Amino acid sequence: MIPESEKPILYKMKRKESLIDIAKANDIPLNDLLAFNNIDPDKGLPPGSIIRISK
């Protein structure tokens, strides 16, 4: 079993919400958010995508 403190927190992106908005709201550096999710910064993600906002 994975301890609660180590479970990733998942987040579903909303319309007109950017990765920068999500990073700022969760006090996470944008580069970390991109790395957690293997996101190409030039492509971004569509609304409704589910991303991890913690390690």
HTML snippet that shows the backbone in 3Dmol.js (N, CA, C, O; Angstrom):
<script src="https://3Dmol.org/build/3Dmol-min.js"></script>
<div id="view" style="width:600px;height:400px;position:relative"></div>
<script>
const pdb = `
ATOM      1  N   MET A   1       0.833  -1.187   0.000  1.00  0.00           N
ATOM      2  CA  MET A   1       0.000   0.000   0.000  1.00  0.00           C
ATOM      3  C   MET A   1       0.878   1.250   0.000  1.00  0.00           C
ATOM      4  O   MET A   1       1.975   1.259   0.558  1.00  0.00           O
ATOM      5  N   ILE A   2       0.375   2.289  -0.631  1.00  0.00           N
ATOM      6  CA  ILE A   2       1.071   3.574  -0.677  1.00  0.00           C
ATOM      7  C   ILE A   2       0.493   4.460   0.421  1.00  0.00           C
ATOM      8  O   ILE A   2      -0.724   4.633   0.498  1.00  0.00           O
ATOM      9  N   PRO A   3       1.359   5.030   1.281  1.00  0.00           N
ATOM     10  CA  PRO A   3       0.850   5.942   2.316  1.00  0.00           C
ATOM     11  C   PRO A   3       0.126   7.131   1.684  1.00  0.00           C
ATOM     12  O   PRO A   3       0.483   7.579   0.594  1.00  0.00           O
ATOM     13  N   GLU A   4      -0.894   7.633   2.381  1.00  0.00           N
ATOM     14  CA  GLU A   4      -1.684   8.774   1.878  1.00  0.00           C
ATOM     15  C   GLU A   4      -0.801   9.946   1.481  1.00  0.00           C
ATOM     16  O   GLU A   4      -1.072  10.620   0.487  1.00  0.00           O
ATOM     17  N   SER A   5       0.250  10.193   2.249  1.00  0.00           N
ATOM     18  CA  SER A   5       1.099  11.344   1.974  1.00  0.00           C
ATOM     19  C   SER A   5       1.891  11.205   0.676  1.00  0.00           C
ATOM     20  O   SER A   5       2.407  12.198   0.162  1.00  0.00           O
ATOM     21  N   GLU A   6       1.993   9.987   0.137  1.00  0.00           N
ATOM     22  CA  GLU A   6       2.747   9.765  -1.089  1.00  0.00           C
ATOM     23  C   GLU A   6       1.869   9.533  -2.313  1.00  0.00           C
ATOM     24  O   GLU A   6       2.385   9.409  -3.424  1.00  0.00           O
ATOM     25  N   LYS A   7       0.557   9.472  -2.131  1.00  0.00           N
ATOM     26  CA  LYS A   7      -0.341   9.273  -3.265  1.00  0.00           C
ATOM     27  C   LYS A   7      -0.401  10.553  -4.094  1.00  0.00           C
ATOM     28  O   LYS A   7      -0.472  11.650  -3.540  1.00  0.00           O
ATOM     29  N   PRO A   8      -0.373  10.417  -5.414  1.00  0.00           N
ATOM     30  CA  PRO A   8      -0.466  11.626  -6.239  1.00  0.00           C
ATOM     31  C   PRO A   8      -1.866  12.238  -6.153  1.00  0.00           C
ATOM     32  O   PRO A   8      -2.863  11.534  -5.992  1.00  0.00           O
ATOM     33  N   ILE A   9      -1.912  13.544  -6.264  1.00  0.00           N
ATOM     34  CA  ILE A   9      -3.191  14.253  -6.302  1.00  0.00           C
ATOM     35  C   ILE A   9      -3.494  14.514  -7.766  1.00  0.00           C
ATOM     36  O   ILE A   9      -2.680  15.096  -8.483  1.00  0.00           O
ATOM     37  N   LEU A  10      -4.674  14.079  -8.210  1.00  0.00           N
ATOM     38  CA  LEU A  10      -5.072  14.251  -9.607  1.00  0.00           C
ATOM     39  C   LEU A  10      -6.020  15.433  -9.725  1.00  0.00           C
ATOM     40  O   LEU A  10      -6.771  15.750  -8.802  1.00  0.00           O
ATOM     41  N   TYR A  11      -5.966  16.074 -10.883  1.00  0.00           N
ATOM     42  CA  TYR A  11      -6.777  17.264 -11.128  1.00  0.00           C
ATOM     43  C   TYR A  11      -7.279  17.234 -12.564  1.00  0.00           C
ATOM     44  O   TYR A  11      -6.514  16.953 -13.488  1.00  0.00           O
ATOM     45  N   LYS A  12      -8.570  17.525 -12.754  1.00  0.00           N
ATOM     46  CA  LYS A  12      -9.148  17.585 -14.089  1.00  0.00           C
ATOM     47  C   LYS A  12      -9.189  19.036 -14.550  1.00  0.00           C
ATOM     48  O   LYS A  12      -9.808  19.885 -13.910  1.00  0.00           O
ATOM     49  N   MET A  13      -8.523  19.307 -15.665  1.00  0.00           N
ATOM     50  CA  MET A  13      -8.451  20.677 -16.182  1.00  0.00           C
ATOM     51  C   MET A  13      -9.811  21.151 -16.679  1.00  0.00           C
ATOM     52  O   MET A  13     -10.580  20.397 -17.276  1.00  0.00           O
ATOM     53  N   LYS A  14     -10.078  22.420 -16.413  1.00  0.00           N
ATOM     54  CA  LYS A  14     -11.340  23.030 -16.838  1.00  0.00           C
ATOM     55  C   LYS A  14     -11.119  23.844 -18.109  1.00  0.00           C
ATOM     56  O   LYS A  14      -9.985  24.096 -18.516  1.00  0.00           O
ATOM     57  N   ARG A  15     -12.229  24.247 -18.726  1.00  0.00           N
ATOM     58  CA  ARG A  15     -12.147  25.102 -19.915  1.00  0.00           C
ATOM     59  C   ARG A  15     -11.453  26.407 -19.573  1.00  0.00           C
ATOM     60  O   ARG A  15     -11.633  26.952 -18.483  1.00  0.00           O
ATOM     61  N   LYS A  16     -10.669  26.899 -20.499  1.00  0.00           N
ATOM     62  CA  LYS A  16      -9.961  28.175 -20.375  1.00  0.00           C
ATOM     63  C   LYS A  16      -9.017  28.229 -19.177  1.00  0.00           C
ATOM     64  O   LYS A  16      -8.692  29.312 -18.689  1.00  0.00           O
ATOM     65  N   GLU A  17      -8.583  27.073 -18.709  1.00  0.00           N
ATOM     66  CA  GLU A  17      -7.638  27.014 -17.600  1.00  0.00           C
ATOM     67  C   GLU A  17      -6.290  26.569 -18.162  1.00  0.00           C
ATOM     68  O   GLU A  17      -6.211  25.595 -18.911  1.00  0.00           O
ATOM     69  N   SER A  18      -5.249  27.282 -17.799  1.00  0.00           N
ATOM     70  CA  SER A  18      -3.934  26.943 -18.325  1.00  0.00           C
ATOM     71  C   SER A  18      -3.117  26.208 -17.269  1.00  0.00           C
ATOM     72  O   SER A  18      -3.451  26.211 -16.084  1.00  0.00           O
ATOM     73  N   LEU A  19      -2.054  25.589 -17.721  1.00  0.00           N
ATOM     74  CA  LEU A  19      -1.145  24.923 -16.797  1.00  0.00           C
ATOM     75  C   LEU A  19      -0.505  25.938 -15.853  1.00  0.00           C
ATOM     76  O   LEU A  19      -0.223  25.628 -14.696  1.00  0.00           O
ATOM     77  N   ILE A  20      -0.282  27.139 -16.350  1.00  0.00           N
ATOM     78  CA  ILE A  20       0.267  28.195 -15.494  1.00  0.00           C
ATOM     79  C   ILE A  20      -0.712  28.519 -14.366  1.00  0.00           C
ATOM     80  O   ILE A  20      -0.296  28.686 -13.219  1.00  0.00           O
ATOM     81  N   ASP A  21      -2.004  28.611 -14.679  1.00  0.00           N
ATOM     82  CA  ASP A  21      -3.024  28.871 -13.657  1.00  0.00           C
ATOM     83  C   ASP A  21      -3.003  27.786 -12.582  1.00  0.00           C
ATOM     84  O   ASP A  21      -3.053  28.084 -11.389  1.00  0.00           O
ATOM     85  N   ILE A  22      -2.929  26.541 -13.008  1.00  0.00           N
ATOM     86  CA  ILE A  22      -2.946  25.409 -12.080  1.00  0.00           C
ATOM     87  C   ILE A  22      -1.682  25.416 -11.211  1.00  0.00           C
ATOM     88  O   ILE A  22      -1.753  25.199 -10.002  1.00  0.00           O
ATOM     89  N   ALA A  23      -0.543  25.664 -11.827  1.00  0.00           N
ATOM     90  CA  ALA A  23       0.712  25.707 -11.079  1.00  0.00           C
ATOM     91  C   ALA A  23       0.675  26.810 -10.014  1.00  0.00           C
ATOM     92  O   ALA A  23       1.061  26.584  -8.868  1.00  0.00           O
ATOM     93  N   LYS A  24       0.210  27.998 -10.398  1.00  0.00           N
ATOM     94  CA  LYS A  24       0.138  29.112  -9.438  1.00  0.00           C
ATOM     95  C   LYS A  24      -0.836  28.804  -8.301  1.00  0.00           C
ATOM     96  O   LYS A  24      -0.529  29.063  -7.137  1.00  0.00           O
ATOM     97  N   ALA A  25      -2.003  28.255  -8.626  1.00  0.00           N
ATOM     98  CA  ALA A  25      -3.019  27.965  -7.612  1.00  0.00           C
ATOM     99  C   ALA A  25      -2.550  26.912  -6.613  1.00  0.00           C
ATOM    100  O   ALA A  25      -3.007  26.890  -5.470  1.00  0.00           O
ATOM    101  N   ASN A  26      -1.643  26.041  -7.041  1.00  0.00           N
ATOM    102  CA  ASN A  26      -1.175  24.965  -6.170  1.00  0.00           C
ATOM    103  C   ASN A  26       0.247  25.190  -5.674  1.00  0.00           C
ATOM    104  O   ASN A  26       0.854  24.297  -5.081  1.00  0.00           O
ATOM    105  N   ASP A  27       0.776  26.387  -5.920  1.00  0.00           N
ATOM    106  CA  ASP A  27       2.119  26.765  -5.471  1.00  0.00           C
ATOM    107  C   ASP A  27       3.175  25.744  -5.909  1.00  0.00           C
ATOM    108  O   ASP A  27       4.011  25.301  -5.122  1.00  0.00           O
ATOM    109  N   ILE A  28       3.102  25.389  -7.200  1.00  0.00           N
ATOM    110  CA  ILE A  28       4.039  24.435  -7.800  1.00  0.00           C
ATOM    111  C   ILE A  28       4.745  25.156  -8.949  1.00  0.00           C
ATOM    112  O   ILE A  28       4.082  25.813  -9.752  1.00  0.00           O
ATOM    113  N   PRO A  29       6.064  25.051  -9.048  1.00  0.00           N
ATOM    114  CA  PRO A  29       6.733  25.626 -10.220  1.00  0.00           C
ATOM    115  C   PRO A  29       6.207  24.972 -11.504  1.00  0.00           C
ATOM    116  O   PRO A  29       6.012  23.757 -11.552  1.00  0.00           O
ATOM    117  N   LEU A  30       5.984  25.771 -12.522  1.00  0.00           N
ATOM    118  CA  LEU A  30       5.451  25.259 -13.780  1.00  0.00           C
ATOM    119  C   LEU A  30       6.311  24.126 -14.327  1.00  0.00           C
ATOM    120  O   LEU A  30       5.779  23.127 -14.812  1.00  0.00           O
ATOM    121  N   ASN A  31       7.619  24.266 -14.257  1.00  0.00           N
ATOM    122  CA  ASN A  31       8.503  23.207 -14.770  1.00  0.00           C
ATOM    123  C   ASN A  31       8.296  21.892 -14.033  1.00  0.00           C
ATOM    124  O   ASN A  31       8.388  20.828 -14.646  1.00  0.00           O
ATOM    125  N   ASP A  32       8.018  21.938 -12.725  1.00  0.00           N
ATOM    126  CA  ASP A  32       7.741  20.715 -11.971  1.00  0.00           C
ATOM    127  C   ASP A  32       6.435  20.086 -12.440  1.00  0.00           C
ATOM    128  O   ASP A  32       6.359  18.871 -12.621  1.00  0.00           O
ATOM    129  N   LEU A  33       5.412  20.906 -12.636  1.00  0.00           N
ATOM    130  CA  LEU A  33       4.118  20.395 -13.101  1.00  0.00           C
ATOM    131  C   LEU A  33       4.275  19.723 -14.467  1.00  0.00           C
ATOM    132  O   LEU A  33       3.714  18.653 -14.704  1.00  0.00           O
ATOM    133  N   LEU A  34       5.029  20.343 -15.351  1.00  0.00           N
ATOM    134  CA  LEU A  34       5.278  19.755 -16.667  1.00  0.00           C
ATOM    135  C   LEU A  34       6.031  18.433 -16.529  1.00  0.00           C
ATOM    136  O   LEU A  34       5.722  17.465 -17.225  1.00  0.00           O
ATOM    137  N   ALA A  35       7.015  18.390 -15.635  1.00  0.00           N
ATOM    138  CA  ALA A  35       7.812  17.172 -15.442  1.00  0.00           C
ATOM    139  C   ALA A  35       6.989  16.047 -14.818  1.00  0.00           C
ATOM    140  O   ALA A  35       7.113  14.896 -15.236  1.00  0.00           O
ATOM    141  N   PHE A  36       6.145  16.358 -13.820  1.00  0.00           N
ATOM    142  CA  PHE A  36       5.304  15.329 -13.179  1.00  0.00           C
ATOM    143  C   PHE A  36       4.471  14.603 -14.218  1.00  0.00           C
ATOM    144  O   PHE A  36       4.214  13.405 -14.095  1.00  0.00           O
ATOM    145  N   ASN A  37       4.050  15.335 -15.249  1.00  0.00           N
ATOM    146  CA  ASN A  37       3.083  14.816 -16.216  1.00  0.00           C
ATOM    147  C   ASN A  37       3.660  14.548 -17.603  1.00  0.00           C
ATOM    148  O   ASN A  37       2.922  14.211 -18.529  1.00  0.00           O
ATOM    149  N   ASN A  38       4.977  14.698 -17.748  1.00  0.00           N
ATOM    150  CA  ASN A  38       5.625  14.489 -19.051  1.00  0.00           C
ATOM    151  C   ASN A  38       4.936  15.277 -20.163  1.00  0.00           C
ATOM    152  O   ASN A  38       4.626  14.739 -21.226  1.00  0.00           O
ATOM    153  N   ILE A  39       4.703  16.567 -19.896  1.00  0.00           N
ATOM    154  CA  ILE A  39       4.004  17.435 -20.837  1.00  0.00           C
ATOM    155  C   ILE A  39       5.023  18.230 -21.640  1.00  0.00           C
ATOM    156  O   ILE A  39       5.965  18.795 -21.085  1.00  0.00           O
ATOM    157  N   ASP A  40       4.824  18.264 -22.949  1.00  0.00           N
ATOM    158  CA  ASP A  40       5.646  19.102 -23.823  1.00  0.00           C
ATOM    159  C   ASP A  40       5.134  20.532 -23.676  1.00  0.00           C
ATOM    160  O   ASP A  40       3.976  20.797 -24.000  1.00  0.00           O
ATOM    161  N   PRO A  41       5.966  21.466 -23.194  1.00  0.00           N
ATOM    162  CA  PRO A  41       5.485  22.830 -22.965  1.00  0.00           C
ATOM    163  C   PRO A  41       5.006  23.538 -24.229  1.00  0.00           C
ATOM    164  O   PRO A  41       4.261  24.514 -24.136  1.00  0.00           O
ATOM    165  N   ASP A  42       5.414  23.074 -25.399  1.00  0.00           N
ATOM    166  CA  ASP A  42       4.983  23.696 -26.645  1.00  0.00           C
ATOM    167  C   ASP A  42       3.604  23.211 -27.087  1.00  0.00           C
ATOM    168  O   ASP A  42       2.977  23.840 -27.939  1.00  0.00           O
ATOM    169  N   LYS A  43       3.124  22.104 -26.523  1.00  0.00           N
ATOM    170  CA  LYS A  43       1.842  21.545 -26.959  1.00  0.00           C
ATOM    171  C   LYS A  43       0.699  21.793 -25.983  1.00  0.00           C
ATOM    172  O   LYS A  43      -0.437  21.985 -26.415  1.00  0.00           O
ATOM    173  N   GLY A  44       0.970  21.793 -24.673  1.00  0.00           N
ATOM    174  CA  GLY A  44      -0.093  21.987 -23.699  1.00  0.00           C
ATOM    175  C   GLY A  44      -1.042  20.802 -23.659  1.00  0.00           C
ATOM    176  O   GLY A  44      -0.738  19.732 -24.187  1.00  0.00           O
ATOM    177  N   LEU A  45      -2.193  21.001 -23.030  1.00  0.00           N
ATOM    178  CA  LEU A  45      -3.200  19.943 -22.893  1.00  0.00           C
ATOM    179  C   LEU A  45      -4.588  20.516 -23.132  1.00  0.00           C
ATOM    180  O   LEU A  45      -4.829  21.691 -22.855  1.00  0.00           O
ATOM    181  N   PRO A  46      -5.504  19.698 -23.643  1.00  0.00           N
ATOM    182  CA  PRO A  46      -6.877  20.176 -23.858  1.00  0.00           C
ATOM    183  C   PRO A  46      -7.683  20.165 -22.552  1.00  0.00           C
ATOM    184  O   PRO A  46      -7.317  19.460 -21.611  1.00  0.00           O
ATOM    185  N   PRO A  47      -8.766  20.933 -22.486  1.00  0.00           N
ATOM    186  CA  PRO A  47      -9.644  20.890 -21.316  1.00  0.00           C
ATOM    187  C   PRO A  47     -10.128  19.463 -21.080  1.00  0.00           C
ATOM    188  O   PRO A  47     -10.337  18.703 -22.026  1.00  0.00           O
ATOM    189  N   GLY A  48     -10.300  19.114 -19.825  1.00  0.00           N
ATOM    190  CA  GLY A  48     -10.760  17.772 -19.474  1.00  0.00           C
ATOM    191  C   GLY A  48      -9.621  16.797 -19.223  1.00  0.00           C
ATOM    192  O   GLY A  48      -9.848  15.680 -18.758  1.00  0.00           O
ATOM    193  N   SER A  49      -8.397  17.214 -19.530  1.00  0.00           N
ATOM    194  CA  SER A  49      -7.244  16.354 -19.268  1.00  0.00           C
ATOM    195  C   SER A  49      -7.064  16.208 -17.761  1.00  0.00           C
ATOM    196  O   SER A  49      -7.319  17.140 -16.999  1.00  0.00           O
ATOM    197  N   ILE A  50      -6.625  15.037 -17.350  1.00  0.00           N
ATOM    198  CA  ILE A  50      -6.373  14.783 -15.938  1.00  0.00           C
ATOM    199  C   ILE A  50      -4.866  14.776 -15.740  1.00  0.00           C
ATOM    200  O   ILE A  50      -4.135  14.051 -16.415  1.00  0.00           O
ATOM    201  N   ILE A  51      -4.416  15.604 -14.794  1.00  0.00           N
ATOM    202  CA  ILE A  51      -2.984  15.732 -14.533  1.00  0.00           C
ATOM    203  C   ILE A  51      -2.699  15.490 -13.058  1.00  0.00           C
ATOM    204  O   ILE A  51      -3.586  15.588 -12.211  1.00  0.00           O
ATOM    205  N   ARG A  52      -1.443  15.172 -12.772  1.00  0.00           N
ATOM    206  CA  ARG A  52      -0.981  15.045 -11.390  1.00  0.00           C
ATOM    207  C   ARG A  52      -0.495  16.412 -10.939  1.00  0.00           C
ATOM    208  O   ARG A  52       0.209  17.101 -11.676  1.00  0.00           O
ATOM    209  N   ILE A  53      -0.876  16.807  -9.712  1.00  0.00           N
ATOM    210  CA  ILE A  53      -0.378  18.081  -9.204  1.00  0.00           C
ATOM    211  C   ILE A  53       0.521  17.877  -7.988  1.00  0.00           C
ATOM    212  O   ILE A  53       0.835  18.832  -7.279  1.00  0.00           O
ATOM    213  N   SER A  54       0.931  16.648  -7.750  1.00  0.00           N
ATOM    214  CA  SER A  54       1.906  16.361  -6.707  1.00  0.00           C
ATOM    215  C   SER A  54       2.708  15.157  -7.150  1.00  0.00           C
ATOM    216  O   SER A  54       2.302  14.427  -8.054  1.00  0.00           O
ATOM    217  N   LYS A  55       3.863  14.950  -6.504  1.00  0.00           N
ATOM    218  CA  LYS A  55       4.729  13.835  -6.882  1.00  0.00           C
ATOM    219  C   LYS A  55       4.123  12.517  -6.569  1.00  0.00           C
ATOM    220  O   LYS A  55       4.732  11.479  -6.830  1.00  0.00           O
TER     221      LYS A  55
END
`;
const viewer = $3Dmol.createViewer("view");
viewer.addModel(pdb, "pdb");
viewer.setStyle({}, {cartoon: {color: "spectrum"}});
viewer.zoomTo();
viewer.render();
</script>
